[in-house]
Amino acid sequence: MIKELLKRPKKLVRQLIDDNFARLSVGSRKLSVLYYFLFDRSFDREIQAVLAGKIQHIDEAKKNKNNYFLLVRNTHRIEKGLLMKPRRDLFGKEYITETIDSFEAIWKLGKDDNDNAQIKWFYDVLNEYFSTINLSHPNISKEEARFRLIVKENPSTALEPHTTKSIPYHRAKQDANNVNYTQFYNLCKQRRSVRWFLDRPVPRELIDKAILAANQAPSACNRQPFEFRVFDDPEMVKNVVKLPMGTSGYGHSIPVMIVLVGNLDAYFDERDRHVMYIDASLASMSFMLALESMNLSSCSINWPDIEARESKMHSFLNLKPYQRPIMCMGIGYPDPDGLVAYSEKRPLHQIRKYN
Ligand SMILES: Cc1cc2nc3c(=O)[nH]c(=O)nc-3n(C[C@H](O)[C@H](O)[C@H](O)COP(=O)(O)O)c2cc1C
């Protein structure tokens, strides 16, 4: 310690203050915040991104009135109202105006986009809502009139007669369970982190199919605040593979690299700042299992919150201030000659507690 003190006195004194202040602060929330303000700025980027997302969300909701995430969330809330037992006579009056505000802009822009089934979903759910709700509330009847006018003045191909409406339905009648537990368990067990891949291109069609499976994952209020950024250009793969830390020793074997990016503008409040990580992780799991079902493999790769790396990744992906990388993934055809870690799992009794 004395040797160290003589060599780098300032650094050591600072370290001592830092350590002691950390111990002193841990029992107090305010002091903990002060500690991170004075000694460790690891949270700065996250705080700024959460704030940027919130401002973006509020601007799109209130100023531009074209907030896609808001429309998805509120369509979801209306669907929940429609499926309640018993269904309430009146619901949604607090948020129907903002919903129709955003519906107007998004409908006008997307009404003929036949590749976006959500446009039909927005319409069908709102139509069902206004067709079944008690219209005696003045705000609801006003918004109903607005909704009908928007659609009348902006006719859409999405409204061509269709057999099924995108509204709450009886699932049991439609979905036959054609995967049994053993098959599913085997698929889960087959998936292992693969780090050695064949030098063989991965058809984009298969990647898209896996993403379509991932797209069926649950997400809070159905907002799906993430995107899969896929790199299959060898030069770009070489660059992006170096950005996280966890690829050393095998990065050169990865033919396709994915970066999952989260969108913090999905939220109007800090309370939801962690939701994008959960939603993206759930989607990633489906994505990896879907790959396995097509004889492709994957390795999740940690995205560390380290300023220098964040900054490089931000410029590489050209991210908005409210977007953040969540995780990376190497994917490809597994090399049968490459070893895979056994990775025995924890016993059931360690990971499960009833009541
Ligand atoms: C969030 C997350 C981050 C990971 N980061 C890395 C990584 O940086 N490098 C790596 O080689 N493996 C990484 N892995 C893979 C894990 O090491 C692997 O999932 C774990 O050892 C269990 O093995 P299995 O996936 O074969 O079941 C990561 C996995 C997850 C879920």
The ligand as a Gaussian input file, in Angstrom:
#p B3LYP/6-31G(d) Opt

LIG

0 1
 C      -27.219000     -12.082000     -22.116000
 C      -26.188000     -13.083000     -22.545000
 C      -24.911000     -12.670000     -22.816000
 C      -23.959000     -13.568000     -23.268000
 N      -22.739000     -13.111000     -23.625000
 C      -21.860000     -13.954000     -24.181000
 C      -20.646000     -13.454000     -24.696000
 O      -20.382000     -12.252000     -24.637000
 N      -19.791000     -14.318000     -25.260000
 C      -20.069000     -15.654000     -25.366000
 O      -19.245000     -16.401000     -25.900000
 N      -21.219000     -16.176000     -24.878000
 C      -22.130000     -15.348000     -24.305000
 N      -23.342000     -15.817000     -23.872000
 C      -23.644000     -17.232000     -23.963000
 C      -23.581000     -17.889000     -22.595000
 O      -22.257000     -18.082000     -22.211000
 C      -24.356000     -19.212000     -22.638000
 O      -25.712000     -18.935000     -22.922000
 C      -24.280000     -19.945000     -21.318000
 O      -22.980000     -20.304000     -21.000000
 C      -25.156000     -21.189000     -21.328000
 O      -24.825000     -22.019000     -22.424000
 P      -25.921000     -22.423000     -23.494000
 O      -26.379000     -21.162000     -24.174000
 O      -25.209000     -23.319000     -24.446000
 O      -27.047000     -23.090000     -22.786000
 C      -24.293000     -14.939000     -23.404000
 C      -25.585000     -15.346000     -23.099000
 C      -26.531000     -14.442000     -22.699000
 C      -27.935000     -14.908000     -22.444000

